[in-house]
Every structure is written in C-alpha cells, then in structure tokens.
C-alpha cells in the first residue's frame, strides 16, 4: 500500500518515538479512517484543504488562547480561505486565527485549557496522547506548552481535515503534532508509551466507562499522568446518572458519575492519587452557535424555563477535570 505524502511525517515520528510495533497497523488504520465509501462528504473536505492557497507565514502562536498563524493575505486570498474553511464546518473546537480570519468555534476550548493547565505536570519534552482530540486545538496547545511529541486520535474524518487545514498554513512550523483517525480501541494493547494522556469529553460516550479507563491506563508509561475531563453530576461516591435515550439532545451518553464516584473508579482500575482539580457548570458563553457552527448548541438543549436542567429534565451539563498517576 502506497503512503500518502501527507502521512510521511506521522510515519517518521513513529520511528523516532520508538513506536515501531504500531507502524505495521498504520496503513490499514489510515485507509479505514479515511475511507470514501464510509464517509460521503470526505472528498469535498479533502478538495477544500488541497485548494487552500500557499501563503507566506511570518509566525505561529501555540501558547495563546487563540491558536494563530500570521500570514500575508490579500482580499482575494482571504475570501478564498474563508470559503474553503467553511466547507469543513461545523468547527467545534478552537478558537483559531489564520491571518485576518478568526474561526469562532462552538466551544471556547481555551477556557477549558485555562482551567486545567495550572494543574498539569510540566509538558516540556513529554510524549503526549490526546484521545478524542477533535480537530486538534488542545493538541496544538500541548505543543505550545513544550510537549516533544503530540498524537491526536479521533475517528472523525471531518476533524482530520480540519486539523490538516490548520497544519497547511503552519507548514513546517510545528512538526511534532500528529493526527491519526482512529479510536482508542484501535491502539496496540498495553502500549505503555505516553508520559501524559488526555481524555476530554469522551468517557460519557463510552458504554463501558471502566473499560475506557483501563484502555487509558494501558497507554501510559509507569509514572505517567492521566488528565480526564468529563460530564459529571453532583453527589457522593455512589451517585451515577444513566440517562435515557438522550441527554442534552445527545443520543450516545451513557454514564455521568459524580466526581467522587469517578475518583473511586480510577482507584479501582489502578491509578494512584486521583484528584479533582476543577469542576464547573458549562455556560452559554462557553458553548454556543457561531458563524462557524450554525447548528443548535447548548442554549437549545436546556429547559427554556429552567436553565439548570436539560430539555429532558436532567441536571444541566457540569464538567470536572480529574488528574491521576499510573504507578
């Protein structure tokens, strides 16, 4: 199977990072994750990214709230970029800025980063995995914090092409951030390769949350750090909400534990010192519809007469960040 030139940096990085055991799986994983027969819109996303103009880059900022690329852009190239980038919509994680274009995403993902960053072990020189990393916003921020190697995994081909749209403008400014369109279940078992693993906004989508925690455990080297962010409910260590067919209009939400229950689960899996470092309700300013995400958002999913509850009658979204260590 021939290797797409776009994937060569990923192959080289796997070799440099000593992930040879995973290399043999990459061609099949990339082919399946980017299968045009499975994803009918994929050719349009690919064409949009390939048609992005080549612009002169004068700087890249990964350590600011807005991931930014400074490029020279006239009126024509701005219109072209704006139109092509919107073919990739909806843009959910960000914000980004490409020259004069600001991609105002559904989520103010920088707010989440601000809440958890002070509690992280220093990322400088670390090998980092971002599970369910969306289009890569937080992965770029991890690189901006000094990570030596960042691997984003997410099975969405839309997010894959959004990531490569941003990377197109960065050119070779930061070649240590990579995207693989797979889920965590596609990773080699008991890999034990990463210094820090992030799983943010994933756990409540898993019908077996304990299995997900075990998968995360197996990706970490001994002494590695897990950063887990998920929807929670208030209560004691026995409190877990199992919603009906939908929660805040999401059809694939399974378990919303209390933070105390979640730290107990982490301990049972084998993590040491699980601790809640942040807990906050999701506000209508943090998740909302924008020009770049024009579909319904959080305001449409809450009870119009009681914003403290979802439209189904459950407690409104509340999220917690828990950090734990693999012994």
Secondary structure, DSSP 8 states (H G I E B T S, - for coil): ----GGGHHHHHHHHHTT-HHHHHHHHHHHHHHT-TTT-TTHHHHHHHHHTS----EEEEE-SSSSEEEEE---HHHHHHHHHHHHHT----EE-EEETTEEE--SEEHHHHHHHHHTTS---TT-EEEEET-TTSHHHHHHHHTT-SEEEEE-S-HHHHHHHHHHHHHHTTS-TTEEEE---GGGS-TT---EEEEEEES-GGG-S-HHHHHHHHHHHEEEEEEEEEEEE-BSS-TT-EE---S-BTTBS----EEBHHHHHHHHHHHTEEEEEEEEEEE--TTTB--BTTB-S--HHHHEETTEEEEETTSSB--EEEEEEEEE-
